[in-house]
Amino acid sequence: MLRMDVKELDRFLDEAFPQARTFGFEIDELDEEHIRLRLPVSKQHLRPGGTVNGPVLMSLADSATYMLVLARLGPVALAVTVSLNINFMRKPRPGVLLADARLLKLGKRIVVAEVRISGEDEPELYAHATVTYSLPPDR
């Protein structure tokens, strides 16, 4: 069951975590087990050679997981990343990136998600990540 919809997530991020907006992510889809973020790539996301830099992909994976945690549990601002393992599969092209995050485990203290990052017009993966979050005990 979702505790926050897209509008509530947007409002929470604007109020409690505005720096999360600096990369330009948008929520494209949301349901109980899945969120899709889209990121229109701009010049600030590129490294020399015209490819999207790795920290942007890592931030996209982490943000997708965080937003999915919030959607499921409500405004748990102190949920924190414990682990982020990412495999870069191929060079991302400029355009629109899509990050599809799915819950693998939603426990009392730990959340594990899988994130697949591809291009809007490129079904092959640019990156694959697993992200683990720790939840505060008093939520």
Secondary structure, 3 states (H helix, E strand, C coil): CCCCCHHHHHHHHHHHCHHHHHHCCEEEEECCCEEEEEEECCHHHEECCCEECHHHHHHHHHHHHHHHHHHHHCCCCCCEEEEEEEEECCCCCCCEEEEEEEEEEECCCEEEEEEEEEECCEEEEEEEEEEEEECCCCC
